[in-house]
Amino acid sequence: MMRTRRQPRGATALPVQASSQSSQVLMATLGAPVVGGALILAFLLALAGCSDSGDPTGAPPIEMTPTATYAADVQPIWDAHCTSCHGAVASAGMDLRSTAGTAMLVGVASATYGGSRVAPGSPSTSVLYLKLQGDASTGDRMPLGGAALSAGELEKVRLWIVGGALDN
């Protein structure tokens, strides 16, 4: 049955189709009498928004970006592959032992190649990362004479740089 509710002076009446049962449900839910079709429409829109049908925009779910810390992820790589040359001897002026931290890496100009050894947030301009990858623009791949870092180890170094190359 179609009916129009009486509205305050100056308001536009909205047609509302309601059964006594739906009015009772709305009254019980809202704790007050239902006033006008706008309230019913707002209720129905809110109810539709509560469905578990995923993101209505079709956007993919937000994924957390993995991170790496210097102490837990990067330092073990240096210890396993680099400190025999870049330790007490500090080949190329770079000490990668844990006692040195990131002081000889982050924002420090490369002695041989243009750019920083590690440019926070930018693996593609970090000379150290490029050397680990074996990029020809930075000379020999590191570790020199040793096995290349695994893809997982390279990814940890990349994530650390992308995350700001923090001394954490």
C-alpha positions in Angstrom: 0.0 0.0 0.0 1.4 3.4 -1.0 1.0 6.3 1.3 2.5 9.7 2.1 3.5 10.7 5.6 2.7 14.2 6.8 5.8 16.4 6.9 6.6 19.6 8.8 5.8 22.8 7.0 8.1 23.4 4.0 9.3 19.8 3.9 8.7 17.5 0.9 6.6 14.5 1.4 8.3 11.2 0.3 6.2 8.2 -0.8 6.8 5.3 1.5 5.7 1.7 1.1 5.7 0.1 4.4 4.1 -2.8 6.1 3.2 -2.7 9.8 5.8 -5.4 10.4 8.7 -3.4 8.8 7.6 -0.3 10.8 7.7 -2.3 14.0 11.2 -3.7 13.2 12.5 -0.1 12.4 10.9 1.2 15.6 12.4 -1.6 17.7 15.8 -1.1 16.1 15.8 2.7 16.3 14.0 3.0 19.6 11.7 5.8 18.2 8.8 6.1 15.8 9.8 6.2 12.1 9.6 9.7 10.7 9.5 9.9 6.9 10.9 7.9 4.1 14.3 9.5 4.4 14.9 7.7 7.7 13.9 4.4 6.1 16.1 5.0 3.1 19.0 5.9 5.4 18.4 2.7 7.5 18.3 0.5 4.4 21.5 2.1 3.0 23.3 1.6 6.2 22.1 -2.0 6.4 23.3 -2.6 2.8 26.7 -1.2 3.7 27.0 -3.8 6.4 27.0 -6.7 4.1 30.1 -8.9 3.8 30.3 -8.6 0.0 33.8 -7.1 0.0 34.9 -3.7 -1.2 32.1 -2.2 -3.3 34.7 -0.2 -5.3 36.3 -3.5 -6.5 39.7 -2.3 -5.2 42.1 -5.1 -4.2 42.6 -5.6 -0.5 45.4 -3.6 1.1 48.5 -5.7 1.6 51.1 -5.0 4.2 54.5 -4.3 2.7 57.2 -6.5 4.2 60.0 -4.8 5.9 63.5 -5.6 7.0 65.6 -4.4 9.9 69.3 -3.8 9.9 70.2 -5.9 12.9 67.9 -8.9 12.3 67.9 -9.1 8.5 70.9 -7.2 6.9 73.7 -7.6 9.4 73.6 -11.4 9.3 74.1 -11.1 5.5 77.2 -9.0 6.0 78.5 -11.4 8.6 78.1 -14.4 6.3 79.4 -12.9 3.1 81.2 -9.6 3.6 83.1 -9.0 6.8 86.1 -11.2 5.8 87.1 -8.2 3.5 85.0 -5.4 4.9 85.8 -5.9 8.6 88.8 -4.9 10.6 90.7 -4.4 7.3 87.8 -2.2 6.0 88.4 -2.7 2.3 87.3 0.4 0.3 87.0 2.2 3.7 83.9 0.2 4.6 83.6 -1.8 7.8 80.5 -4.0 7.8 80.9 -5.5 11.2 78.0 -5.1 13.6 80.0 -2.7 15.8 80.1 -0.2 12.9 76.3 -0.2 12.4 75.2 1.8 9.3 77.6 4.8 9.8 79.8 3.8 6.9 76.9 3.1 4.6 73.9 5.4 4.7 74.3 8.7 3.0 78.1 8.1 2.6 79.5 8.9 -0.9 80.9 6.0 -2.7 84.7 6.3 -3.0 84.7 5.0 -6.6 81.3 5.4 -8.1 78.9 8.4 -8.2 76.2 8.4 -5.6 75.7 7.2 -2.1 76.7 3.8 -0.9 73.2 3.5 0.5 70.5 6.1 -0.5 67.6 5.7 1.9 64.4 4.7 0.1 66.2 4.1 -3.2 67.9 0.8 -4.0 68.2 1.7 -7.6 70.6 4.5 -6.8 72.4 2.8 -3.9 75.8 1.8 -5.1 76.1 -1.0 -2.5 72.8 -2.6 -3.7 73.8 -2.3 -7.3 77.2 -4.0 -6.6 75.4 -6.8 -4.8 73.2 -7.3 -7.8 76.1 -7.3 -10.2 75.1 -4.1 -12.0 77.9 -3.5 -14.6 77.8 0.3 -14.0 79.4 -0.3 -10.5 82.2 -2.7 -11.4 82.5 -6.2 -10.0 79.7 -7.9 -8.3 80.1 -8.3 -4.6 81.0 -10.4 -2.7 84.1 -10.4 -4.9 85.2 -14.0 -5.6 82.4 -15.5 -3.5 78.9 -16.8 -4.4 76.3 -14.2 -5.2 73.8 -13.4 -2.5 70.6 -15.4 -2.8 67.4 -13.7 -4.1 66.1 -13.8 -0.5 69.2 -12.0 0.8 69.1 -9.4 -1.9 65.4 -8.8 -1.2 66.1 -8.3 2.5 68.8 -5.6 1.6 66.4 -4.0 -0.9 63.5 -3.9 1.7 65.9 -2.4 4.3 66.9 0.4 1.9 63.2 1.0 0.7 62.3 1.3 4.4 64.7 4.2 4.9 67.9 2.3 5.7 67.4 2.7 9.4 70.0 1.6 12.0 67.5 -0.7 13.7 
